[in-house]
Amino acid sequence: MKTYLKECPFDGPQDPVATGHLTLRFSIPRKCSTCAFYFEGGCKKVTNRLVRLDFGFCGIEGSKELVKHGATGKLIPQKCNECRYLIKHNFLGLCCGKDREIWGDLPRGLDS
């Protein structure tokens, strides 16, 4: 699930709602919790592929211009490439570790 939907077409509250899948415990944005496209921690808006959920703006200003991440070669927003919260998740790839105490086992996606 390393694919991103550029922008979620649906409006709604993004405050965290507790949920889980298998042994994982995490929260998802409220608007995703009632969305028909939500599936096991991801969004199935793109046919046959899960994409990351819309957690909203992370609160850190910076350029969203895509640059190559040094270790992986993946294209990520420049502000994320330079951010102390950038983490490598075993299943999800590069993610945002900011507010991990809120989102739990499902870290935020990178701002797009």
BELWO-V652335 format. One record per residue. RES is the residue in one small letter. PHI is phi in whole degrees, 0 to 359 (* if undefined). PSI is psi in degrees with one decimal (NA if undefined). D_FIRST is the distance of its C-alpha to the first C-alpha in whole Angstrom. Layout:
# BELWO-V652335
res={RES;RES}
phi={PHI;PHI}
psi={PSI;PSI}
d_first={D_FIRST;D_FIRST}
This chain:
# BELWO-V652335
res={m;k;t;y;l;k;e;c;p;f;d;g;p;q;d;p;v;a;t;g;h;l;t;l;r;f;s;i;p;r;k;c;s;t;c;a;f;y;f;e;g;g;c;k;k;v;t;n;r;l;v;r;l;d;f;g;f;c;g;i;e;g;s;k;e;l;v;k;h;g;a;t;g;k;l;i;p;q;k;c;n;e;c;r;y;l;i;k;h;n;f;l;g;l;c;c;g;k;d;r;e;i;w;g;d;l;p;r;g;l;d;s}
phi={*;253;269;242;271;310;211;290;281;251;270;159;293;247;293;288;236;293;203;182;208;54;265;276;237;203;243;230;301;307;298;283;296;247;276;295;268;291;207;46;88;222;243;259;297;270;307;64;218;272;239;294;285;269;276;83;298;284;97;255;285;153;284;262;299;283;227;282;282;307;284;252;77;285;277;223;301;304;298;285;299;259;269;289;270;295;230;253;267;303;261;269;84;288;219;257;271;293;61;300;292;272;271;73;287;245;293;300;281;283;301;242}
psi={63.6;7.6;145.2;140.6;124.1;-50.6;132.4;130.3;-1.9;135.9;158.1;169.4;143.4;15.7;151.7;140.1;123.3;136.9;-163.5;173.2;127.5;-120.9;0.4;142.3;125.5;173.2;153.6;157.9;139.5;-42.8;-28.1;-29.9;-23.2;6.9;138.6;-19.1;-6.4;135.6;111.8;50.2;3.9;-179.4;128.2;32.0;-35.0;121.7;133.6;12.5;138.4;139.6;162.1;151.0;161.1;94.7;-7.1;-178.3;134.3;-17.0;-4.6;122.6;155.0;175.9;136.5;8.8;134.5;133.2;160.1;131.9;128.3;-50.9;-31.2;-22.5;2.8;147.4;122.1;161.1;140.7;-41.8;-31.7;-35.9;-30.3;4.3;142.9;-15.1;-3.8;125.7;159.6;112.6;138.4;-39.0;-39.0;-12.4;-144.1;129.9;176.2;123.1;2.5;141.2;33.0;-31.0;-21.6;-46.3;-17.0;-137.1;-6.2;91.8;159.3;150.7;168.6;146.7;135.8;NA}
d_first={0;4;6;8;11;14;16;16;19;20;22;23;23;20;22;20;20;20;18;16;15;16;18;16;17;16;17;15;17;20;19;16;18;20;18;18;14;13;11;11;10;8;9;10;13;12;13;11;8;6;6;7;10;13;15;18;20;20;23;24;25;25;24;20;21;19;20;19;18;21;19;16;17;14;15;15;18;21;21;18;19;23;22;22;19;17;15;13;11;11;8;6;8;11;11;14;16;19;20;18;21;21;17;17;14;11;12;12;10;13;15;15}
